[in-house]
Amino acid sequence: IASSPGTVKLIDGAIAVVRKVRYFRGQLTSGSKFHVSVGHSTVMATVTFWGAHEICDKLKRMQNQHQNGGGNGAASGSAAITANEDAEDSAAKSKRGGSSSKKGGGAADKSIHGSSSLGGDADVAGLPHLEFDYDEDFVHQDGYLETLEDDDAGNSGPTGLSSDDDAMPLHWALLHFHTPVYCPLDSLVIGSRLDTDINVNTCRLAFSGRLVERYHPKKDADRIRVYTKKERSGVVCRLGDPHRREDDGRVIRYEVYGSDLFKKETDMTQFVGMKIETDKGDIGSIHSSFGTSGKFKVFFPGGTDVREGDKLHLRFKRYANDPKKAMHQDAVLPKERVGARLEPTGKKKKKKGKGSDSNAKQGGANSQAGATAGGGADAAATASKISTGSIST
């Protein structure tokens, strides 16, 4: 293989931006094995898919920046993105005086990763030029998502960025080659199921992609930040003192007590300081445990108007490659909003003294007992006089 120094290397794995072939009827599941054609080789590879929502958001930002920043008339809006900004590249080349084609151009017109027939032409496959960032967070996916749930109604295509109504969303794909291959970056990658029965009338090409980054299975295994969303829910079991907030006059609580979120034997120290959210979007933090039955106290810097029985949510995420399985949160506590404590409105009834009541009852009992004892003594004296004859009958 003849190439510029450093452009073609023997690699064990790679990260590619891929799109599913719409005629492929099967599911693209993470961890599945595919025949991957790259360079002049076709080898088996284990493929993992992720990043559909993140790529969609990135392309939307690119589109907005392009529309806000102007640009030439030949490349504007979503057409510039789906065409991989080829129009902009050609315009830049024409300003430099370059007139050569992609295959026959000079070194100044080549990709920074090198260009050769060995890698194929990923531009023809309609794949954008994207850079992979190891510091970016990605939500976990079980496989390739053919549609995105948060796609706005009325957008063309599943990602809302393609002029092709049948275009599939772009994904990141981790290719772990079972046999190392020689291939430059920016090469065209084709995944297929060549073991499918040739007598079956079905498409065997599963996806196509652009090779973006080399991946070392041992060195880079922990660098990809894929996380899983977690959520626990409890209820408000008690409210703190009411306060009237100064800026809007609303009656709120700064302290709320919750339950049904932790077990009795749970160590609360690891949860102190974590953010708690209400259904209305109020954010507070766990201040301490309350009692010994798993209850807890939550402090809301901005106050909250929740009522007893309302839900409290503990939302966090865990990264797949984190050996400590630590809990991470993106929620931020709001600024403190001052309020004045409200006194109880109703007057309390005065309670009678327990001492006076008991003394009265005791005095009544003593008088009754004295009367009974006195009556008994008089009767005994009368009977004695009758028996001695001192009292005539």
Secondary structure, DSSP 8 states (H G I E B T S, - for coil): ---STTTEEEEEEEEEEEEE-TT--S--BTTEEEEEEETTEEEEEEEEEE-HHHHHHHHHHHHHHHHHH---TTS-HHHHHHTTTHHHHHHHHHHHT----TTT--GGGS-TT---GGG--TTTTT-------TTSEEE--SB--SS-TT--TT-SSTTS--S-TT---EEEEEEEEEEEEEEETT-EEEEE-TTS-TTS-S--EEEEEEEEEE--TTTSTTTSEEEEEEEEEEEEEEE--EEEETTT--EEEEEEEEESSS-TT--GGGTTT-EEEETT--EEEEEEEETTTTEEEEEEEEEE---TT-EEEEEEEEETT-TT---B----------EEE----S-------HHHHHHHHHHHHHHHHHHHHHHHHHHHHHHHHHHHT-S--
